[in-house]
Amino acid sequence: MLTILTRRRLFGALLAAGLWTASALPAAAQDRFITVASTTSTEQSGLFARILPLFKGQTGIDVRVVAQGTGQALETGRRGDADVLFVHDTKAEEKFVADGFARKRHDVMYNDFVVVGPASDPAGIKGTKDVSSALKKIAAAEVPFASRGDDSGTHKAEQRLWQAAGVDTASASTGWYRSTGSGMGPTLNTSAAMDAYTLADRGTWLSFKNRGNLTILLEGDKRLFNQYGVMLVNPEKHPHVKVEDGASFVDWLVSAEGQDAITGHRIDGEQLFFPNADKAGS
């Protein structure tokens, strides 16, 4: 027959075990997450705030976003510090795959870039549909232009556009070309403060509230097309990558449900991103 002391000890042990079990199970559930290195445009446009709760509600997987310029996000993936990359520089993404850091990339969605600037338009670019002509006018007028300068997808696209226009921004001697070294939102803030021109992705522009005198002055050139892609980091390079849950996120993004969620992200009725995962070769 158990003594009172023995019974108390047994009860305490069972109680402790019960408390551990009750606390451990929710913690395990909360620990189910993946890390996605993505662009500042997907974060600052509000896209993730819309689509990630939908994904988590269906799968129970939490997505922790590291918002960086695309160049930085790709380096994060190369180091194995992310499970999935969701970025927008197709050539750099294809090299990421070619180098073995991902097995495949998938097209997810697109939008476009726009050139914004002060409504007074001192360079006189309003009305043109030719981005090269517009950039030449900005350079010739030596009016302020704010560049992200952060190795992002937007920055790389901007640099390609300057090169195509035959303008060497590195040799700009009067200081009209300003590099902010920051994301799209802060760069737009700088542009608004300086009445400067800048290249912005439409998604961030539509969600940007502190516009001041800024307005869209050029849009519609086919060279302003902006494609986004997604990749699962290769576990052969980094065995700790959460392959199953990461693949679930990639598959969801390119599924009909994920594509519909992207379509549904609108600001004042205007769609920010256009899904295209079902196009040939994606």
Beta strands, then each sheet from edge to edge (+ up, - down):
strand 1: 33-39
strand 2: 62-68
strand 3: 84-87
strand 4: 102-118
strand 5: 145-147
strand 6: 177-179
strand 7: 198-201
strand 8: 214-218
strand 9: 225-233
strand 10: 266-267
strand 11: 270-271
strand 12: 274-275
sheet 1: 2+ 1+ 3+ 9- 4+ 7-
sheet 2: 2+ 1+ 3+ 9- 4+ 8-
sheet 3: 2+ 1+ 3+ 9- 4+ 12-
sheet 4: 5+ 6+
sheet 5: 10+ 11-
end
